[in-house]
Amino acid sequence: MVPSTAAGGSPPAEVLRASGVEKSYRRGTWPARRRHQVLRGVDLTLAPGEVVGLVGENGSGKSTLMKILVGALPADAGTVTHTGRTGHCPQEPVLYERLTCDEHFELFGRAYRLPADAERRSRREIYASLGFERYAATRADRLSGGTLSKLNLGLALLADPDVLLLDEPYAGFDFDTYLRFWDLVRERRTAGRSVLIISHFVTDEERFDRIVDLCEGLAVPR
């Protein structure tokens, strides 16, 4: 992934751009192994303060694209450029079973190099926004699936990223948490932060600025 900045210090026209991204995997056993191409030249942009939904069926390559966007997986071809700090919420929470919610925030805060007071302030705001303060001292292996999803999202939000990349972020949320989630997204849009939400379905299209379908390895504007 190649970071970029706008010339002259002016606000960037785009905070994320993927150009011609390709990815394929080999499947089967030798000698019948074959190359299966998942992404065939994806082009995708994200502007400051924009909320974009990327929608595709299971197996369409959504999670593969997300991993390439955050630099966790190399593309076979194409480029990804971004500006500012990026927050990533993976589909499957990457958490430590024996750490409490508070300990997770402290650990990630240090990884982000946040001052201790800034980390604690952000942590309190996230607890209040998503409604899981009472689990602050609870270990991850004792949390319900829904609360794990809240913690997973909270860790992505901790450093107030310029770009938030979310892979199926509201899986496991009850309706109240779902509404809280969209309140957070609206606040980020108002603050000029950008959000990309990858999901296999969209029920509230009006909440997005744009919807892009991932179909046959290409990103197609809806």
N, C-alpha and C positions, 0 to 999 in steps of 0.2 A: 504494500500500500504506500502511495507517495503523497505526503502532505503538501498542500499548496496554500498560498496566501494571496490576498488581493493586492494589486500594485498600489503604491502610494498610501497605504493604510486605510483606504476606503472600505466600507462594508462589502464583503464578497457577494457576487451575484448568485453564487451557489455555494452551499456548505458541503455538498457531497456530489460527486459525479462518477458514475461507472460508465465506461465506454468499451463496447465490444467484448464484454466478459464472456469467456468460454470455459467450460469444464466438462470433462468426460471421465468415466471410470471403466475399468476392465471388469467384466463379469464372466462367471463360469470357470471351469477348470481346464487346464491345458490337456489336449491341444485345441479344445473348442472354445477357448476364451475369446470374447468379443468386446470391442470398445462400445460403450453406451454413452452417447453425448447427452448431457443434462442441460447445459447452458450453451446456446448457439450464437452468442453475440449480444448480450444484454446491454442496453443503454438505459441509464436511469439517472435522474438528477433530483436534488432536494434543495430548495431555496430557503433562506432564513425565514423563520416563523411559519413554515409550511408543514402541514400534517398530511402525509401521503400513505395510502393503503396499498400494499402489494399483495394481491390475492392469487391463489393457485391451488389446484387439487393436490392431494397427497401424492408425493413422488414427482411433482413438477419442478423441483429444484429450489424451492423457497429457502430452506435451511442452508443448502449449499451456497446460495447467493449471499445469505446473511453472513456466513462464516468468511466468505471472501471479502465482504465489505468491511468487516472488523479486523481483517488480517490474520484470522485463525487458519485459513486455508489458502494456498496459492492458486491463482487462476492459471489455466493453460495458455490463455491469451487475453489481451485487453488490459485496461488500467483502471485504478480506483484512486481518486484524489479527494481530499477532505480538508476542512479548516476547523480549528478549534478543538475542544475536548469532546470525545465521543463516549457515550454510555451505552452499554450493551446488556440487554436482558435476554439470555438464551431460553429456548423452549424448555429445556430440562435444567432446573436449578443446579448450579455448581456450588454446593455448600459443604460445610464441615459438620458432621453429625454431632460432635461433642462440644461445639461452640454455641453459646447463646446468641440471640439476636443482637444484643448489645455488643458482644465480642466480635460478631461479624462486621458490624458497622465500624468498630474501632480498627479492626484489621484492614478493611478496605480503605478506611480513611488514611491510614498510614501508607498504603500502597499508592493512593492518589496524592500523597504528600500534603494533605490538608492540615492546617493548624488544628490543635485539639479542640479549641473552643468553636471553630467553624464546623468541625465534624459533629460535635455534640448538638449544636444548634440545628444543623441539617437533619440529624437523626430525629430530634424531637418533632420537627415539622413533618417528616415522613411518617412517623408513628401516628401523629394526629390526622394527617391527610388520609391515610389508608386504614386507620382504626385498629391497630394491633399493639397499642402501648402495653397492654397487660401481659404480653408475651415477651417483654424486653429481656427478662432473665431466664427464659425457657430455652433449653437446648433444641437444636434443629431436629434431632431425631425424635422429638416429642411433639412436634408441630403437625397440625393437619395439613393436607395438601393445599388448601386455600391460603393458609397462613404462610406456608413455604413460598407460594407464588407472590404474596405481598412482600416478603423479605427479599426475594429475587429481584422484584421490581425496585424496591427501595434501595438496594445496593447499586443499581444502575443509575438511580437518581441522585445519589449521595453527593457527588461533586458538581451538581448543577451543570450537566454537560450541554454544550452548544447543539450537539446532534444526539438524539436518543434513538437507538435501533432496537426494536422490540420484536421478538419472535413468539407469536401466539401468547401475548402478555396476559390476557384475561382468562385463560383456561383455568378452571377451578374457582373462579370468582363467583360469589353470590351476587344478586342483583344490586344490593347496596354498594358493594365494593366496585362493581362494574361502573356505577354512576360516579363514585369517588374517583375512579381511574380517569374518566372523561373530564372531570373537573380539573384534575392535574394536567391533562393534555391541553385543555383550554388555557390554563394559566401559563403554560410553557409557550404556547402560540402567542399570547399577548406579550410575553417577555422577549419575543423574537427568537425563541429556541425552536428547533426543528425536530419533528418526530416522524420516523418511518415505522409503520406497523405491518408486519407480515402475518397473514392469517389465511386459513383455507376457506373462510367465508366472511362476508361483511353484511351486517344487518342494519346498521345505521349509516348509510352512505353520506347523509347530510353533515355528519361530524368531520368528514374529511374534506380537504381542499381538492384532492385528486385521488382517483383510484386507477391503479395499473394492474393489468392481468398478466400473470406469468403463464404463457401458453406456448407449448412446443419449443421451449428453450429461449423464448424471446419475451421482452417486456412490452406489452401492447396497451397504450392508453385507452381507457374505457370511454 
